[in-house]
Amino acid sequence: MDVELLVVADCPGAAPARELLRAALTHAELPGLEVRVTVIADEHQAQERRFAGSPTFLIDGVDPF
């Protein structure tokens, strides 16, 4: 399973989102699963990644929300 958190630089929600994601993975009995954090640097990258807003959770490349 690929878990990724997309954020913009200095996003105030990045740290709480990562903690929430960690808690959810622990609850799902996947505490050791790596969470990749990707900083979206510009509009081109945002469009390329279909970035909905910061923070965005992706599970196997899909936004579950």
C-alpha positions, 0 to 999 in steps of 0.5 A, a space after each residue: 500500500 502506498 500512502 502519501 500526504 501532499 502539502 504546500 510549504 508551511 502548511 499549518 495542517 501538515 503536522 496534524 494531518 500526518 499525526 492523524 494519518 499515523 493514528 489511522 494506520 495504527 488503528 488499521 494495524 499498519 503502524 509500520 507503513 511508510 507515509 511519504 510526504 510530498 511538498 507541492 512546489 508550484 501550480 504546474 506540479 499541483 495540476 500534474 498531481 491533481 492536488 485538491 488542497 493542502 493537506 491531501 491524503 492519497 492511498 495508492 494514488 487515490 484521494 479517499 475523500 
